[in-house]
Amino acid sequence: MNIKRGIEQWVWMIGIWAASVIALGIVSIGFRFLMTMAGFKS
């Protein structure tokens, strides 16, 4: 049963990592949108 627990921990770690990457992406898109609204264009 120990292997199942290890797999569960890996699934949690990967899930949390993916959620943080998605959250960072949303934040960066939001900042880009705000900068465009403010008149800054790269």
PQR file with spaces between the fields and no chain letter, atoms N, CA, C, O and H, PARSE charges and radii, in Angstrom:
ATOM       1  N    MET     1       0.826   -1.218    0.000 -0.4000 1.5000
ATOM       2  CA   MET     1       0.000    0.000    0.000 -0.0000 2.0000
ATOM       3  C    MET     1       0.858    1.266    0.000  0.5500 1.7000
ATOM       4  O    MET     1       0.359    2.363   -0.252 -0.5500 1.4000
ATOM       5  N    ASN     2       2.146    1.106    0.283 -0.4000 1.5000
ATOM       6  CA   ASN     2       3.034    2.270    0.360 -0.0000 2.0000
ATOM       7  C    ASN     2       3.248    2.920   -1.007  0.5500 1.7000
ATOM       8  O    ASN     2       3.403    4.136   -1.109 -0.5500 1.4000
ATOM       9  H    ASN     2       2.552    0.215    0.488  0.4000 1.0000
ATOM      10  N    ILE     3       3.253    2.083   -2.069 -0.4000 1.5000
ATOM      11  CA   ILE     3       3.451    2.611   -3.424 -0.0000 2.0000
ATOM      12  C    ILE     3       2.277    3.510   -3.802  0.5500 1.7000
ATOM      13  O    ILE     3       2.472    4.557   -4.419 -0.5500 1.4000
ATOM      14  H    ILE     3       3.127    1.094   -1.986  0.4000 1.0000
ATOM      15  N    LYS     4       1.049    3.105   -3.432 -0.4000 1.5000
ATOM      16  CA   LYS     4      -0.130    3.917   -3.752 -0.0000 2.0000
ATOM      17  C    LYS     4      -0.027    5.285   -3.093  0.5500 1.7000
ATOM      18  O    LYS     4      -0.401    6.293   -3.692 -0.5500 1.4000
ATOM      19  H    LYS     4       0.891    2.255   -2.931  0.4000 1.0000
ATOM      20  N    ARG     5       0.481    5.326   -1.859 -0.4000 1.5000
ATOM      21  CA   ARG     5       0.614    6.600   -1.157 -0.0000 2.0000
ATOM      22  C    ARG     5       1.645    7.490   -1.855  0.5500 1.7000
ATOM      23  O    ARG     5       1.450    8.700   -1.963 -0.5500 1.4000
ATOM      24  H    ARG     5       0.786    4.507   -1.373  0.4000 1.0000
ATOM      25  N    GLY     6       2.735    6.894   -2.326 -0.4000 1.5000
ATOM      26  CA   GLY     6       3.745    7.658   -3.048 -0.0000 2.0000
ATOM      27  C    GLY     6       3.193    8.250   -4.331  0.5500 1.7000
ATOM      28  O    GLY     6       3.474    9.403   -4.661 -0.5500 1.4000
ATOM      29  H    GLY     6       2.893    5.911   -2.239  0.4000 1.0000
ATOM      30  N    ILE     7       2.406    7.459   -5.058 -0.4000 1.5000
ATOM      31  CA   ILE     7       1.797    7.949   -6.299 -0.0000 2.0000
ATOM      32  C    ILE     7       0.837    9.092   -5.985  0.5500 1.7000
ATOM      33  O    ILE     7       0.796   10.091   -6.703 -0.5500 1.4000
ATOM      34  H    ILE     7       2.178    6.523   -4.790  0.4000 1.0000
ATOM      35  N    GLU     8       0.064    8.941   -4.907 -0.4000 1.5000
ATOM      36  CA   GLU     8      -0.866   10.010   -4.506 -0.0000 2.0000
ATOM      37  C    GLU     8      -0.119   11.307   -4.220  0.5500 1.7000
ATOM      38  O    GLU     8      -0.563   12.385   -4.615 -0.5500 1.4000
ATOM      39  H    GLU     8       0.098    8.129   -4.324  0.4000 1.0000
ATOM      40  N    GLN     9       1.016   11.199   -3.533 -0.4000 1.5000
ATOM      41  CA   GLN     9       1.796   12.408   -3.224 -0.0000 2.0000
ATOM      42  C    GLN     9       2.303   13.055   -4.506  0.5500 1.7000
ATOM      43  O    GLN     9       2.290   14.280   -4.629 -0.5500 1.4000
ATOM      44  H    GLN     9       1.376   10.323   -3.212  0.4000 1.0000
ATOM      45  N    TRP    10       2.753   12.239   -5.468 -0.4000 1.5000
ATOM      46  CA   TRP    10       3.216   12.793   -6.742 -0.0000 2.0000
ATOM      47  C    TRP    10       2.095   13.489   -7.483  0.5500 1.7000
ATOM      48  O    TRP    10       2.296   14.556   -8.063 -0.5500 1.4000
ATOM      49  H    TRP    10       2.764   11.244   -5.369  0.4000 1.0000
ATOM      50  N    VAL    11       0.885   12.874   -7.467 -0.4000 1.5000
ATOM      51  CA   VAL    11      -0.265   13.481   -8.142 -0.0000 2.0000
ATOM      52  C    VAL    11      -0.579   14.833   -7.508  0.5500 1.7000
ATOM      53  O    VAL    11      -0.847   15.805   -8.213 -0.5500 1.4000
ATOM      54  H    VAL    11       0.722   12.007   -6.996  0.4000 1.0000
ATOM      55  N    TRP    12      -0.547   14.895   -6.163 -0.4000 1.5000
ATOM      56  CA   TRP    12      -0.805   16.168   -5.483 -0.0000 2.0000
ATOM      57  C    TRP    12       0.234   17.214   -5.858  0.5500 1.7000
ATOM      58  O    TRP    12      -0.109   18.356   -6.161 -0.5500 1.4000
ATOM      59  H    TRP    12      -0.329   14.105   -5.590  0.4000 1.0000
ATOM      60  N    MET    13       1.515   16.819   -5.838 -0.4000 1.5000
ATOM      61  CA   MET    13       2.592   17.775   -6.166 -0.0000 2.0000
ATOM      62  C    MET    13       2.436   18.304   -7.588  0.5500 1.7000
ATOM      63  O    MET    13       2.556   19.508   -7.817 -0.5500 1.4000
ATOM      64  H    MET    13       1.794   15.891   -5.592  0.4000 1.0000
ATOM      65  N    ILE    14       2.172   17.419   -8.539 -0.4000 1.5000
ATOM      66  CA   ILE    14       2.018   17.834   -9.940 -0.0000 2.0000
ATOM      67  C    ILE    14       0.781   18.719  -10.095  0.5500 1.7000
ATOM      68  O    ILE    14       0.805   19.698  -10.841 -0.5500 1.4000
ATOM      69  H    ILE    14       2.076   16.441   -8.352  0.4000 1.0000
ATOM      70  N    GLY    15      -0.303   18.371   -9.386 -0.4000 1.5000
ATOM      71  CA   GLY    15      -1.521   19.171   -9.455 -0.0000 2.0000
ATOM      72  C    GLY    15      -1.315   20.581   -8.912  0.5500 1.7000
ATOM      73  O    GLY    15      -1.769   21.558   -9.507 -0.5500 1.4000
ATOM      74  H    GLY    15      -0.322   17.576   -8.780  0.4000 1.0000
ATOM      75  N    ILE    16      -0.626   20.677   -7.774 -0.4000 1.5000
ATOM      76  CA   ILE    16      -0.353   21.989   -7.178 -0.0000 2.0000
ATOM      77  C    ILE    16       0.563   22.798   -8.089  0.5500 1.7000
ATOM      78  O    ILE    16       0.357   23.998   -8.272 -0.5500 1.4000
ATOM      79  H    ILE    16      -0.258   19.883   -7.290  0.4000 1.0000
ATOM      80  N    TRP    17       1.584   22.140   -8.666 -0.4000 1.5000
ATOM      81  CA   TRP    17       2.499   22.825   -9.576 -0.0000 2.0000
ATOM      82  C    TRP    17       1.739   23.364  -10.791  0.5500 1.7000
ATOM      83  O    TRP    17       1.932   24.511  -11.194 -0.5500 1.4000
ATOM      84  H    TRP    17       1.751   21.166   -8.518  0.4000 1.0000
ATOM      85  N    ALA    18       0.873   22.526  -11.370 -0.4000 1.5000
ATOM      86  CA   ALA    18       0.104   22.938  -12.549 -0.0000 2.0000
ATOM      87  C    ALA    18      -0.813   24.117  -12.209  0.5500 1.7000
ATOM      88  O    ALA    18      -0.938   25.061  -12.989 -0.5500 1.4000
ATOM      89  H    ALA    18       0.716   21.594  -11.042  0.4000 1.0000
ATOM      90  N    ALA    19      -1.450   24.051  -11.042 -0.4000 1.5000
ATOM      91  CA   ALA    19      -2.339   25.140  -10.636 -0.0000 2.0000
ATOM      92  C    ALA    19      -1.564   26.444  -10.475  0.5500 1.7000
ATOM      93  O    ALA    19      -2.058   27.509  -10.847 -0.5500 1.4000
ATOM      94  H    ALA    19      -1.349   23.284  -10.408  0.4000 1.0000
ATOM      95  N    SER    20      -0.336   26.366   -9.917 -0.4000 1.5000
ATOM      96  CA   SER    20       0.453   27.587   -9.731 -0.0000 2.0000
ATOM      97  C    SER    20       0.905   28.152  -11.074  0.5500 1.7000
ATOM      98  O    SER    20       0.926   29.369  -11.257 -0.5500 1.4000
ATOM      99  H    SER    20       0.065   25.501   -9.615  0.4000 1.0000
ATOM     100  N    VAL    21       1.267   27.282  -12.012 -0.4000 1.5000
ATOM     101  CA   VAL    21       1.667   27.744  -13.348 -0.0000 2.0000
ATOM     102  C    VAL    21       0.489   28.431  -14.042  0.5500 1.7000
ATOM     103  O    VAL    21       0.651   29.484  -14.660 -0.5500 1.4000
ATOM     104  H    VAL    21       1.251   26.294  -11.864  0.4000 1.0000
ATOM     105  N    ILE    22      -0.692   27.827  -13.934 -0.4000 1.5000
ATOM     106  CA   ILE    22      -1.889   28.426  -14.555 -0.0000 2.0000
ATOM     107  C    ILE    22      -2.205   29.768  -13.907  0.5500 1.7000
ATOM     108  O    ILE    22      -2.547   30.729  -14.595 -0.5500 1.4000
ATOM     109  H    ILE    22      -0.823   26.972  -13.432  0.4000 1.0000
ATOM     110  N    ALA    23      -2.087   29.831  -12.559 -0.4000 1.5000
ATOM     111  CA   ALA    23      -2.366   31.088  -11.857 -0.0000 2.0000
ATOM     112  C    ALA    23      -1.387   32.179  -12.293  0.5500 1.7000
ATOM     113  O    ALA    23      -1.794   33.320  -12.513 -0.5500 1.4000
ATOM     114  H    ALA    23      -1.808   29.050  -12.001  0.4000 1.0000
ATOM     115  N    LEU    24      -0.105   31.842  -12.418 -0.4000 1.5000
ATOM     116  CA   LEU    24       0.887   32.823  -12.875 -0.0000 2.0000
ATOM     117  C    LEU    24       0.568   33.298  -14.286  0.5500 1.7000
ATOM     118  O    LEU    24       0.709   34.483  -14.590 -0.5500 1.4000
ATOM     119  H    LEU    24       0.225   30.915  -12.240  0.4000 1.0000
ATOM     120  N    GLY    25       0.140   32.379  -15.150 -0.4000 1.5000
ATOM     121  CA   GLY    25      -0.235   32.755  -16.507 -0.0000 2.0000
ATOM     122  C    GLY    25      -1.395   33.733  -16.524  0.5500 1.7000
ATOM     123  O    GLY    25      -1.387   34.706  -17.278 -0.5500 1.4000
ATOM     124  H    GLY    25       0.026   31.417  -14.903  0.4000 1.0000
ATOM     125  N    ILE    26      -2.402   33.468  -15.683 -0.4000 1.5000
ATOM     126  CA   ILE    26      -3.564   34.358  -15.612 -0.0000 2.0000
ATOM     127  C    ILE    26      -3.134   35.739  -15.116  0.5500 1.7000
ATOM     128  O    ILE    26      -3.570   36.759  -15.650 -0.5500 1.4000
ATOM     129  H    ILE    26      -2.409   32.677  -15.071  0.4000 1.0000
ATOM     130  N    VAL    27      -2.276   35.768  -14.092 -0.4000 1.5000
ATOM     131  CA   VAL    27      -1.797   37.048  -13.556 -0.0000 2.0000
ATOM     132  C    VAL    27      -1.033   37.826  -14.624  0.5500 1.7000
ATOM     133  O    VAL    27      -1.220   39.035  -14.767 -0.5500 1.4000
ATOM     134  H    VAL    27      -1.922   34.940  -13.658  0.4000 1.0000
ATOM     135  N    SER    28      -0.162   37.126  -15.384 -0.4000 1.5000
ATOM     136  CA   SER    28       0.629   37.829  -16.405 -0.0000 2.0000
ATOM     137  C    SER    28      -0.268   38.354  -17.526  0.5500 1.7000
ATOM     138  O    SER    28      -0.033   39.447  -18.042 -0.5500 1.4000
ATOM     139  H    SER    28      -0.010   36.145  -15.267  0.4000 1.0000
ATOM     140  N    ILE    29      -1.289   37.592  -17.904 -0.4000 1.5000
ATOM     141  CA   ILE    29      -2.225   38.072  -18.923 -0.0000 2.0000
ATOM     142  C    ILE    29      -2.978   39.288  -18.397  0.5500 1.7000
ATOM     143  O    ILE    29      -3.215   40.245  -19.134 -0.5500 1.4000
ATOM     144  H    ILE    29      -1.479   36.704  -17.484  0.4000 1.0000
ATOM     145  N    GLY    30      -3.356   39.248  -17.109 -0.4000 1.5000
ATOM     146  CA   GLY    30      -4.035   40.386  -16.503 -0.0000 2.0000
ATOM     147  C    GLY    30      -3.168   41.629  -16.500  0.5500 1.7000
ATOM     148  O    GLY    30      -3.640   42.721  -16.814 -0.5500 1.4000
ATOM     149  H    GLY    30      -3.163   38.470  -16.511  0.4000 1.0000
ATOM     150  N    PHE    31      -1.877   41.465  -16.140 -0.4000 1.5000
ATOM     151  CA   PHE    31      -0.959   42.610  -16.147 -0.0000 2.0000
ATOM     152  C    PHE    31      -0.785   43.156  -17.557  0.5500 1.7000
ATOM     153  O    PHE    31      -0.762   44.371  -17.754 -0.5500 1.4000
ATOM     154  H    PHE    31      -1.494   40.578  -15.884  0.4000 1.0000
ATOM     155  N    ARG    32      -0.662   42.268  -18.536 -0.4000 1.5000
ATOM     156  CA   ARG    32      -0.508   42.715  -19.918 -0.0000 2.0000
ATOM     157  C    ARG    32      -1.741   43.502  -20.357  0.5500 1.7000
ATOM     158  O    ARG    32      -1.624   44.529  -21.026 -0.5500 1.4000
ATOM     159  H    ARG    32      -0.681   41.281  -18.376  0.4000 1.0000
ATOM     160  N    PHE    33      -2.931   43.010  -19.972 -0.4000 1.5000
ATOM     161  CA   PHE    33      -4.175   43.697  -20.300 -0.0000 2.0000
ATOM     162  C    PHE    33      -4.204   45.095  -19.662  0.5500 1.7000
ATOM     163  O    PHE    33      -4.566   46.077  -20.311 -0.5500 1.4000
ATOM     164  H    PHE    33      -3.025   42.176  -19.428  0.4000 1.0000
ATOM     165  N    LEU    34      -3.816   45.166  -18.379 -0.4000 1.5000
ATOM     166  CA   LEU    34      -3.802   46.463  -17.689 -0.0000 2.0000
ATOM     167  C    LEU    34      -2.811   47.423  -18.334  0.5500 1.7000
ATOM     168  O    LEU    34      -3.113   48.606  -18.490 -0.5500 1.4000
ATOM     169  H    LEU    34      -3.522   44.368  -17.852  0.4000 1.0000
ATOM     170  N    MET    35      -1.640   46.936  -18.711 -0.4000 1.5000
ATOM     171  CA   MET    35      -0.639   47.777  -19.343 -0.0000 2.0000
ATOM     172  C    MET    35      -1.141   48.295  -20.695  0.5500 1.7000
ATOM     173  O    MET    35      -0.920   49.453  -21.050 -0.5500 1.4000
ATOM     174  H    MET    35      -1.394   45.975  -18.584  0.4000 1.0000
ATOM     175  N    THR    36      -1.817   47.420  -21.439 -0.4000 1.5000
ATOM     176  CA   THR    36      -2.372   47.846  -22.736 -0.0000 2.0000
ATOM     177  C    THR    36      -3.448   48.907  -22.517  0.5500 1.7000
ATOM     178  O    THR    36      -3.511   49.893  -23.251 -0.5500 1.4000
ATOM     179  H    THR    36      -1.996   46.479  -21.150  0.4000 1.0000
ATOM     180  N    MET    37      -4.294   48.703  -21.504 -0.4000 1.5000
ATOM     181  CA   MET    37      -5.344   49.682  -21.203 -0.0000 2.0000
ATOM     182  C    MET    37      -4.738   51.026  -20.793  0.5500 1.7000
ATOM     183  O    MET    37      -5.299   52.082  -21.087 -0.5500 1.4000
ATOM     184  H    MET    37      -4.243   47.902  -20.908  0.4000 1.0000
ATOM     185  N    ALA    38      -3.579   50.979  -20.107 -0.4000 1.5000
ATOM     186  CA   ALA    38      -2.929   52.211  -19.642 -0.0000 2.0000
ATOM     187  C    ALA    38      -2.177   52.903  -20.775  0.5500 1.7000
ATOM     188  O    ALA    38      -1.762   54.053  -20.628 -0.5500 1.4000
ATOM     189  H    ALA    38      -3.123   50.121  -19.868  0.4000 1.0000
ATOM     190  N    GLY    39      -1.996   52.216  -21.908 -0.4000 1.5000
ATOM     191  CA   GLY    39      -1.353   52.851  -23.049 -0.0000 2.0000
ATOM     192  C    GLY    39       0.066   52.405  -23.295  0.5500 1.7000
ATOM     193  O    GLY    39       0.730   52.930  -24.188 -0.5500 1.4000
ATOM     194  H    GLY    39      -2.333   51.282  -22.028  0.4000 1.0000
ATOM     195  N    PHE    40       0.557   51.426  -22.507 -0.4000 1.5000
ATOM     196  CA   PHE    40       1.920   50.925  -22.727 -0.0000 2.0000
ATOM     197  C    PHE    40       1.842   49.764  -23.707  0.5500 1.7000
ATOM     198  O    PHE    40       1.118   48.793  -23.487 -0.5500 1.4000
ATOM     199  H    PHE    40       0.017   51.000  -21.781  0.4000 1.0000
ATOM     200  N    LYS    41       2.602   49.880  -24.794 -0.4000 1.5000
ATOM     201  CA   LYS    41       2.632   48.791  -25.773 -0.0000 2.0000
ATOM     202  C    LYS    41       4.082   48.417  -26.026  0.5500 1.7000
ATOM     203  O    LYS    41       4.940   49.278  -26.219 -0.5500 1.4000
ATOM     204  H    LYS    41       3.190   50.669  -24.973  0.4000 1.0000
ATOM     205  N    SER    42       4.339   47.095  -26.019 -0.4000 1.5000
ATOM     206  CA   SER    42       5.725   46.641  -26.241 -0.0000 2.0000
ATOM     207  C    SER    42       5.924   46.282  -27.707  0.5500 1.7000
ATOM     208  O    SER    42       7.019   45.879  -28.101 -0.5500 1.4000
ATOM     209  H    SER    42       3.641   46.395  -25.861  0.4000 1.0000
